[in-house]
């Protein structure tokens, strides 16, 4: 008498499908959150934006995380650029009024 697994269990459940891989999307999102939380201002946001753009093309399942990563990193980078513009403007105004400081 032959006992095979197909005859013992004719209605086995199919193996669960593997979740789509999305490491680039997650990395971009985590860099965006970490940039804001830890105050990383320059290199991490640029890397997060680049990785997020790459994730948009390579990982369709992680599109939402990639977009959020790009947005968070862009907000942090925009804050740095705006801060630099204010610093340059303040320096310019300060230097413009420097001759009047000795009065």
N, CA, C and O atoms as CSV, one atom per row, in Angstrom:
chain,resi,resn,atom,element,x,y,z
A,1,UNK,N,N,0.834,-1.166,0.000
A,1,UNK,CA,C,0.000,0.000,0.000
A,1,UNK,C,C,0.894,1.249,0.000
A,1,UNK,O,O,1.772,1.394,0.851
A,2,UNK,N,N,0.662,2.129,-0.947
A,2,UNK,CA,C,1.482,3.323,-1.096
A,2,UNK,C,C,0.812,4.488,-0.377
A,2,UNK,O,O,-0.371,4.759,-0.582
A,3,UNK,N,N,1.569,5.162,0.454
A,3,UNK,CA,C,1.021,6.324,1.165
A,3,UNK,C,C,1.819,7.551,0.751
A,3,UNK,O,O,2.960,7.737,1.172
A,4,UNK,N,N,1.224,8.355,-0.052
A,4,UNK,CA,C,1.884,9.602,-0.445
A,4,UNK,C,C,1.159,10.759,0.228
A,4,UNK,O,O,0.017,10.624,0.666
A,5,UNK,N,N,1.833,11.889,0.303
A,5,UNK,CA,C,1.240,13.045,0.979
A,5,UNK,C,C,0.045,13.595,0.213
A,5,UNK,O,O,-0.832,14.213,0.816
A,6,UNK,N,N,-0.013,13.388,-1.087
A,6,UNK,CA,C,-1.141,13.884,-1.870
A,6,UNK,C,C,-2.419,13.131,-1.516
A,6,UNK,O,O,-3.508,13.704,-1.555
A,7,UNK,N,N,-2.292,11.843,-1.171
A,7,UNK,CA,C,-3.478,11.065,-0.826
A,7,UNK,C,C,-3.881,11.287,0.616
A,7,UNK,O,O,-5.061,11.177,0.949
A,8,UNK,N,N,-2.949,11.591,1.458
A,8,UNK,CA,C,-3.285,11.822,2.855
A,8,UNK,C,C,-3.931,13.190,3.058
A,8,UNK,O,O,-4.877,13.318,3.836
A,9,UNK,N,N,-3.426,14.220,2.362
A,9,UNK,CA,C,-3.922,15.577,2.523
A,9,UNK,C,C,-4.281,16.158,1.154
A,9,UNK,O,O,-3.494,16.915,0.587
A,10,UNK,N,N,-5.428,15.825,0.625
A,10,UNK,CA,C,-5.742,16.279,-0.740
A,10,UNK,C,C,-6.032,17.779,-0.833
A,10,UNK,O,O,-5.944,18.348,-1.921
A,11,UNK,N,N,-6.372,18.426,0.271
A,11,UNK,CA,C,-6.730,19.839,0.220
A,11,UNK,C,C,-5.769,20.676,1.052
A,11,UNK,O,O,-6.176,21.302,2.030
A,12,UNK,N,N,-4.531,20.689,0.679
A,12,UNK,CA,C,-3.550,21.493,1.409
A,12,UNK,C,C,-3.634,22.934,0.941
A,12,UNK,O,O,-3.930,23.207,-0.222
A,13,UNK,N,N,-3.376,23.830,1.838
A,13,UNK,CA,C,-3.397,25.259,1.514
A,13,UNK,C,C,-2.160,25.614,0.698
A,13,UNK,O,O,-1.082,25.071,0.940
A,14,UNK,N,N,-2.304,26.512,-0.256
A,14,UNK,CA,C,-1.126,26.927,-1.019
A,14,UNK,C,C,-0.172,27.736,-0.146
A,14,UNK,O,O,-0.574,28.350,0.842
A,15,UNK,N,N,1.066,27.720,-0.523
A,15,UNK,CA,C,2.074,28.474,0.222
A,15,UNK,C,C,1.776,29.968,0.096
A,15,UNK,O,O,1.409,30.438,-0.981
A,16,UNK,N,N,1.929,30.706,1.177
A,16,UNK,CA,C,1.652,32.153,1.101
A,16,UNK,C,C,2.628,32.852,0.161
A,16,UNK,O,O,3.810,32.514,0.092
A,17,UNK,N,N,2.106,33.821,-0.547
A,17,UNK,CA,C,2.952,34.578,-1.476
A,17,UNK,C,C,3.894,35.479,-0.688
A,17,UNK,O,O,3.511,36.047,0.334
A,18,UNK,N,N,5.092,35.604,-1.155
A,18,UNK,CA,C,6.080,36.452,-0.491
A,18,UNK,C,C,5.718,37.918,-0.697
A,18,UNK,O,O,5.278,38.318,-1.775
A,19,UNK,N,N,5.908,38.703,0.342
A,19,UNK,CA,C,5.644,40.135,0.247
A,19,UNK,C,C,6.654,40.770,-0.707
A,19,UNK,O,O,7.816,40.366,-0.737
A,20,UNK,N,N,6.221,41.754,-1.481
A,20,UNK,CA,C,7.162,42.389,-2.408
A,20,UNK,C,C,8.283,43.093,-1.639
A,20,UNK,O,O,8.052,43.716,-0.603
A,21,UNK,N,N,9.459,42.983,-2.154
A,21,UNK,CA,C,10.618,43.600,-1.528
A,21,UNK,C,C,10.673,45.074,-1.879
A,21,UNK,O,O,10.494,45.445,-3.039
A,22,UNK,N,N,10.917,45.913,-0.891
A,22,UNK,CA,C,10.999,47.353,-1.122
A,22,UNK,C,C,12.028,48.026,-0.218
A,22,UNK,O,O,11.685,48.966,0.500
A,23,UNK,N,N,13.270,47.574,-0.235
A,23,UNK,CA,C,14.280,48.142,0.659
A,23,UNK,C,C,14.646,49.586,0.324
A,23,UNK,O,O,14.939,50.361,1.235
A,24,UNK,N,N,14.640,49.972,-0.951
A,24,UNK,CA,C,14.994,51.351,-1.301
A,24,UNK,C,C,13.939,52.330,-0.789
A,24,UNK,O,O,14.275,53.407,-0.295
A,25,UNK,N,N,12.680,51.961,-0.904
A,25,UNK,CA,C,11.600,52.817,-0.436
A,25,UNK,C,C,11.673,53.008,1.078
A,25,UNK,O,O,11.524,54.119,1.585
A,26,UNK,N,N,11.902,51.918,1.778
A,26,UNK,CA,C,11.992,51.987,3.239
A,26,UNK,C,C,13.206,52.811,3.655
A,26,UNK,O,O,13.126,53.595,4.601
A,27,UNK,N,N,14.319,52.642,2.963
A,27,UNK,CA,C,15.526,53.404,3.289
A,27,UNK,C,C,15.306,54.895,3.094
A,27,UNK,O,O,15.731,55.694,3.929
A,28,UNK,N,N,14.657,55.279,2.018
A,28,UNK,CA,C,14.377,56.687,1.769
A,28,UNK,C,C,13.469,57.260,2.853
A,28,UNK,O,O,13.699,58.367,3.340
A,29,UNK,N,N,12.444,56.507,3.226
A,29,UNK,CA,C,11.510,56.952,4.260
A,29,UNK,C,C,12.205,57.093,5.613
A,29,UNK,O,O,11.999,58.080,6.320
A,30,UNK,N,N,13.022,56.116,5.968
A,30,UNK,CA,C,13.733,56.159,7.253
A,30,UNK,C,C,14.735,57.309,7.272
A,30,UNK,O,O,14.883,57.974,8.298
A,31,UNK,N,N,15.421,57.556,6.167
A,31,UNK,CA,C,16.351,58.689,6.114
A,31,UNK,C,C,15.597,60.017,6.273
A,31,UNK,O,O,16.101,60.943,6.908
A,32,UNK,N,N,14.408,60.108,5.705
A,32,UNK,CA,C,13.609,61.329,5.850
A,32,UNK,C,C,13.199,61.574,7.284
A,32,UNK,O,O,13.307,62.694,7.783
A,33,UNK,N,N,12.727,60.532,7.953
A,33,UNK,CA,C,12.326,60.676,9.358
A,33,UNK,C,C,13.546,60.965,10.228
A,33,UNK,O,O,13.493,61.827,11.105
A,34,UNK,N,N,14.639,60.255,9.990
A,34,UNK,CA,C,15.850,60.458,10.784
A,34,UNK,C,C,16.439,61.852,10.548
A,34,UNK,O,O,16.979,62.459,11.473
A,35,UNK,N,N,16.340,62.355,9.333
A,35,UNK,CA,C,16.854,63.694,9.044
A,35,UNK,C,C,16.124,64.742,9.864
A,35,UNK,O,O,16.734,65.670,10.394
A,36,UNK,N,N,14.828,64.587,9.960
A,36,UNK,CA,C,14.046,65.558,10.730
A,36,UNK,C,C,14.242,65.342,12.225
A,36,UNK,O,O,14.404,66.310,12.968
A,37,UNK,N,N,14.231,64.096,12.678
A,37,UNK,CA,C,14.341,63.814,14.110
A,37,UNK,C,C,15.713,64.159,14.681
A,37,UNK,O,O,15.810,64.692,15.787
A,38,UNK,N,N,16.768,63.859,13.937
A,38,UNK,CA,C,18.126,64.060,14.449
A,38,UNK,C,C,18.792,65.324,13.927
A,38,UNK,O,O,19.912,65.643,14.326
A,39,UNK,N,N,18.120,66.043,13.045
A,39,UNK,CA,C,18.685,67.282,12.538
A,39,UNK,C,C,19.780,67.083,11.512
A,39,UNK,O,O,20.630,67.955,11.336
A,40,UNK,N,N,19.770,65.943,10.831
A,40,UNK,CA,C,20.733,65.738,9.750
A,40,UNK,C,C,20.345,66.669,8.625
A,40,UNK,O,O,19.218,66.611,8.133
A,41,UNK,N,N,21.257,67.524,8.210
A,41,UNK,CA,C,20.836,68.616,7.352
A,41,UNK,C,C,21.276,68.533,5.901
A,41,UNK,O,O,20.621,69.135,5.050
A,42,UNK,N,N,22.326,67.836,5.575
A,42,UNK,CA,C,22.804,67.951,4.206
A,42,UNK,C,C,22.951,66.605,3.500
A,42,UNK,O,O,22.248,66.346,2.523
A,43,UNK,N,N,23.837,65.760,3.969
A,43,UNK,CA,C,24.133,64.520,3.244
A,43,UNK,C,C,22.996,63.512,3.300
A,43,UNK,O,O,22.668,62.899,2.283
A,44,UNK,N,N,22.390,63.328,4.463
A,44,UNK,CA,C,21.314,62.342,4.580
A,44,UNK,C,C,20.098,62.716,3.735
A,44,UNK,O,O,19.554,61.839,3.064
A,45,UNK,N,N,19.640,63.977,3.731
A,45,UNK,CA,C,18.504,64.304,2.858
A,45,UNK,C,C,18.804,64.137,1.374
A,45,UNK,O,O,17.939,63.700,0.614
A,46,UNK,N,N,20.010,64.478,0.955
A,46,UNK,CA,C,20.356,64.296,-0.459
A,46,UNK,C,C,20.352,62.812,-0.804
A,46,UNK,O,O,19.817,62.413,-1.838
A,47,UNK,N,N,20.951,61.991,0.064
A,47,UNK,CA,C,20.951,60.539,-0.170
A,47,UNK,C,C,19.528,59.998,-0.161
A,47,UNK,O,O,19.196,59.126,-0.965
A,48,UNK,N,N,18.685,60.498,0.732
A,48,UNK,CA,C,17.301,60.043,0.800
A,48,UNK,C,C,16.510,60.392,-0.447
A,48,UNK,O,O,15.689,59.599,-0.908
A,49,UNK,N,N,16.753,61.569,-0.992
A,49,UNK,CA,C,16.062,61.965,-2.223
A,49,UNK,C,C,16.506,61.081,-3.388
A,49,UNK,O,O,15.677,60.612,-4.168
A,50,UNK,N,N,17.808,60.858,-3.503
A,50,UNK,CA,C,18.326,60.018,-4.594
A,50,UNK,C,C,17.780,58.593,-4.473
A,50,UNK,O,O,17.334,58.016,-5.465
A,51,UNK,N,N,17.811,58.035,-3.286
A,51,UNK,CA,C,17.313,56.675,-3.087
A,51,UNK,C,C,15.813,56.610,-3.342
A,51,UNK,O,O,15.323,55.631,-3.907
A,52,UNK,N,N,15.078,57.642,-2.932
A,52,UNK,CA,C,13.638,57.667,-3.182
A,52,UNK,C,C,13.294,57.713,-4.657
A,52,UNK,O,O,12.359,57.047,-5.101
A,53,UNK,N,N,14.040,58.491,-5.419
A,53,UNK,CA,C,13.803,58.559,-6.859
A,53,UNK,C,C,14.129,57.211,-7.515
A,53,UNK,O,O,13.409,56.763,-8.407
A,54,UNK,N,N,15.206,56.574,-7.075
A,54,UNK,CA,C,15.532,55.242,-7.592
A,54,UNK,C,C,14.435,54.242,-7.242
A,54,UNK,O,O,14.093,53.383,-8.055
A,55,UNK,N,N,13.885,54.351,-6.041
A,55,UNK,CA,C,12.831,53.428,-5.612
A,55,UNK,C,C,11.564,53.604,-6.431
A,55,UNK,O,O,10.856,52.629,-6.682
A,56,UNK,N,N,11.264,54.818,-6.851
A,56,UNK,CA,C,10.076,55.033,-7.673
A,56,UNK,C,C,10.143,54.239,-8.967
A,56,UNK,O,O,9.128,53.716,-9.428
A,57,UNK,N,N,11.309,54.145,-9.547
A,57,UNK,CA,C,11.450,53.411,-10.794
A,57,UNK,C,C,11.582,51.914,-10.625
A,57,UNK,O,O,11.194,51.155,-11.513
A,58,UNK,N,N,12.124,51.474,-9.499
A,58,UNK,CA,C,12.430,50.049,-9.343
A,58,UNK,C,C,11.431,49.277,-8.498
A,58,UNK,O,O,11.310,48.061,-8.649
A,59,UNK,N,N,10.713,49.956,-7.611
A,59,UNK,CA,C,9.840,49.260,-6.669
A,59,UNK,C,C,8.422,49.820,-6.730
A,59,UNK,O,O,8.092,50.733,-5.973
A,60,UNK,N,N,7.586,49.297,-7.608
A,60,UNK,CA,C,6.220,49.817,-7.685
A,60,UNK,C,C,5.409,49.544,-6.419
A,60,UNK,O,O,4.473,50.287,-6.123
A,61,UNK,N,N,5.745,48.502,-5.670
A,61,UNK,CA,C,5.004,48.195,-4.444
A,61,UNK,C,C,5.318,49.192,-3.330
A,61,UNK,O,O,4.509,49.369,-2.419
A,62,UNK,N,N,6.461,49.834,-3.388
A,62,UNK,CA,C,6.852,50.772,-2.345
A,62,UNK,C,C,6.702,52.226,-2.757
A,62,UNK,O,O,7.396,53.095,-2.229
A,63,UNK,N,N,5.808,52.497,-3.688
A,63,UNK,CA,C,5.645,53.855,-4.232
A,63,UNK,C,C,5.282,54.871,-3.147
A,63,UNK,O,O,5.840,55.968,-3.119
A,64,UNK,N,N,4.366,54.524,-2.266
A,64,UNK,CA,C,3.937,55.467,-1.228
A,64,UNK,C,C,5.088,55.811,-0.281
A,64,UNK,O,O,5.290,56.977,0.058
A,65,UNK,N,N,5.835,54.798,0.141
A,65,UNK,CA,C,6.980,55.060,1.028
A,65,UNK,C,C,8.047,55.881,0.323
A,65,UNK,O,O,8.668,56.753,0.932
A,66,UNK,N,N,8.261,55.609,-0.944
A,66,UNK,CA,C,9.267,56.369,-1.698
A,66,UNK,C,C,8.857,57.835,-1.808
A,66,UNK,O,O,9.690,58.727,-1.648
A,67,UNK,N,N,7.589,58.085,-2.079
A,67,UNK,CA,C,7.118,59.473,-2.186
A,67,UNK,C,C,7.229,60.180,-0.847
A,67,UNK,O,O,7.665,61.330,-0.787
A,68,UNK,N,N,6.837,59.502,0.231
A,68,UNK,CA,C,6.978,60.115,1.555
A,68,UNK,C,C,8.446,60.388,1.890
A,68,UNK,O,O,8.767,61.422,2.474
A,69,UNK,N,N,9.325,59.474,1.526
A,69,UNK,CA,C,10.751,59.685,1.763
A,69,UNK,C,C,11.272,60.887,1.003
A,69,UNK,O,O,12.036,61.686,1.544
A,70,UNK,N,N,10.860,61.018,-0.255
A,70,UNK,CA,C,11.291,62.173,-1.056
A,70,UNK,C,C,10.770,63.460,-0.440
A,70,UNK,O,O,11.510,64.439,-0.341
A,71,UNK,N,N,9.505,63.476,-0.025
A,71,UNK,CA,C,8.913,64.688,0.556
A,71,UNK,C,C,9.609,65.070,1.856
A,71,UNK,O,O,9.967,66.232,2.047
A,72,UNK,N,N,9.802,64.107,2.749
A,72,UNK,CA,C,10.448,64.414,4.031
A,72,UNK,C,C,11.879,64.914,3.847
A,72,UNK,O,O,12.299,65.873,4.496
A,73,UNK,N,N,12.614,64.265,2.968
A,73,UNK,CA,C,13.989,64.695,2.720
A,73,UNK,C,C,14.034,66.058,2.042
A,73,UNK,O,O,14.916,66.865,2.334
A,74,UNK,N,N,13.096,66.321,1.143
A,74,UNK,CA,C,13.054,67.620,0.470
A,74,UNK,C,C,12.697,68.728,1.447
A,74,UNK,O,O,13.233,69.832,1.349
A,75,UNK,N,N,11.802,68.454,2.387
A,75,UNK,CA,C,11.445,69.454,3.404
A,75,UNK,C,C,12.668,69.797,4.248
A,75,UNK,O,O,12.926,70.968,4.528
A,76,UNK,N,N,13.412,68.784,4.647
A,76,UNK,CA,C,14.606,69.036,5.457
A,76,UNK,C,C,15.650,69.809,4.664
A,76,UNK,O,O,16.264,70.738,5.189
A,77,UNK,N,N,15.855,69.440,3.419
A,77,UNK,CA,C,16.836,70.128,2.583
A,77,UNK,C,C,16.388,71.555,2.284
A,77,UNK,O,O,17.216,72.466,2.246
A,78,UNK,N,N,15.091,71.761,2.071
A,78,UNK,CA,C,14.569,73.111,1.830
A,78,UNK,C,C,14.755,73.994,3.067
A,78,UNK,O,O,15.045,75.184,2.948
A,79,UNK,N,N,14.587,73.408,4.245
A,79,UNK,CA,C,14.818,74.166,5.476
A,79,UNK,C,C,16.259,74.631,5.589
A,79,UNK,O,O,16.521,75.746,6.040
A,80,UNK,N,N,17.177,73.796,5.188
A,80,UNK,CA,C,18.594,74.163,5.221
A,80,UNK,C,C,18.863,75.288,4.220
A,80,UNK,O,O,19.562,76.249,4.540
A,81,UNK,N,N,18.315,75.171,3.020
A,81,UNK,CA,C,18.543,76.186,1.990
A,81,UNK,C,C,17.942,77.523,2.419
A,81,UNK,O,O,18.566,78.569,2.239
A,82,UNK,N,N,16.742,77.496,2.981
A,82,UNK,CA,C,16.112,78.735,3.456
A,82,UNK,C,C,16.932,79.341,4.593
A,82,UNK,O,O,17.109,80.558,4.649
A,83,UNK,N,N,17.428,78.505,5.491
A,83,UNK,CA,C,18.272,79.006,6.579
A,83,UNK,C,C,19.549,79.649,6.066
A,83,UNK,O,O,19.978,80.685,6.574
A,84,UNK,N,N,20.156,79.033,5.055
A,84,UNK,CA,C,21.361,79.627,4.466
A,84,UNK,C,C,21.055,80.964,3.786
A,84,UNK,O,O,21.843,81.906,3.876
A,85,UNK,N,N,19.917,81.039,3.111
A,85,UNK,CA,C,19.538,82.312,2.473
A,85,UNK,C,C,19.330,83.416,3.513
A,85,UNK,O,O,19.752,84.553,3.306
A,86,UNK,N,N,18.686,83.083,4.621
A,86,UNK,CA,C,18.519,84.080,5.683
A,86,UNK,C,C,19.862,84.480,6.284
A,86,UNK,O,O,20.072,85.652,6.597
A,87,UNK,N,N,20.765,83.533,6.449
A,87,UNK,CA,C,22.078,83.855,6.998
A,87,UNK,C,C,22.857,84.769,6.057
A,87,UNK,O,O,23.512,85.712,6.501
A,88,UNK,N,N,22.785,84.488,4.759
A,88,UNK,CA,C,23.482,85.333,3.785
A,88,UNK,C,C,22.865,86.724,3.739
A,88,UNK,O,O,23.578,87.724,3.652
A,89,UNK,N,N,21.527,86.786,3.797
A,89,UNK,CA,C,20.855,88.088,3.801
A,89,UNK,C,C,21.209,88.873,5.060
A,89,UNK,O,O,21.458,90.077,4.989
A,90,UNK,N,N,21.234,88.212,6.195
A,90,UNK,CA,C,21.610,88.885,7.444
A,90,UNK,C,C,23.037,89.373,7.414
A,90,UNK,O,O,23.332,90.466,7.898
A,91,UNK,N,N,23.917,88.586,6.857
A,91,UNK,CA,C,25.311,89.005,6.730
A,91,UNK,C,C,25.424,90.212,5.806
A,91,UNK,O,O,26.189,91.138,6.076
A,92,UNK,N,N,24.663,90.198,4.719
A,92,UNK,CA,C,24.687,91.332,3.789
A,92,UNK,C,C,24.170,92.608,4.437
A,92,UNK,O,O,24.755,93.678,4.268
A,93,UNK,N,N,23.070,92.493,5.179
A,93,UNK,CA,C,22.529,93.673,5.869
A,93,UNK,C,C,23.505,94.153,6.934
A,93,UNK,O,O,23.719,95.355,7.092
A,94,UNK,N,N,24.091,93.219,7.659
A,94,UNK,CA,C,25.059,93.605,8.684
A,94,UNK,C,C,26.270,94.303,8.094
A,94,UNK,O,O,26.742,95.291,8.656
A,95,UNK,N,N,26.779,93.817,6.985
A,95,UNK,CA,C,27.923,94.452,6.348
A,95,UNK,C,C,27.553,95.794,5.734
A,95,UNK,O,O,28.381,96.703,5.669
A,96,UNK,N,N,26.298,95.918,5.278
A,96,UNK,CA,C,25.859,97.189,4.700
A,96,UNK,C,C,25.820,98.288,5.752
A,96,UNK,O,O,26.110,99.445,5.449
A,97,UNK,N,N,25.461,97.936,6.994
A,97,UNK,CA,C,25.383,98.932,8.071
A,97,UNK,C,C,26.647,99.009,8.896
A,97,UNK,O,O,26.665,99.706,9.910
A,98,UNK,N,N,27.699,98.327,8.505
A,98,UNK,CA,C,28.955,98.324,9.249
A,98,UNK,C,C,29.578,99.707,9.357
A,98,UNK,O,O,30.107,100.023,10.423
A,99,UNK,N,N,29.556,100.565,8.320
A,99,UNK,CA,C,30.171,101.889,8.486
A,99,UNK,C,C,29.463,102.753,9.538
A,99,UNK,O,O,30.064,103.668,10.101
A,100,UNK,N,N,28.196,102.460,9.797
A,100,UNK,CA,C,27.464,103.260,10.778
A,100,UNK,C,C,27.630,102.727,12.190
A,100,UNK,O,O,27.133,103.339,13.135
A,101,UNK,N,N,28.320,101.593,12.360
A,101,UNK,CA,C,28.470,100.983,13.681
A,101,UNK,C,C,29.475,101.734,14.543
A,101,UNK,O,O,29.470,101.557,15.761
A,102,UNK,N,N,30.328,102.556,13.970
A,102,UNK,CA,C,31.349,103.225,14.757
A,102,UNK,C,C,30.858,104.586,15.289
A,102,UNK,O,O,31.586,105.247,16.031
A,103,UNK,N,N,29.677,105.000,14.935
A,103,UNK,CA,C,29.178,106.292,15.403
A,103,UNK,C,C,28.716,106.292,16.807
A,103,UNK,O,O,28.274,107.325,17.311
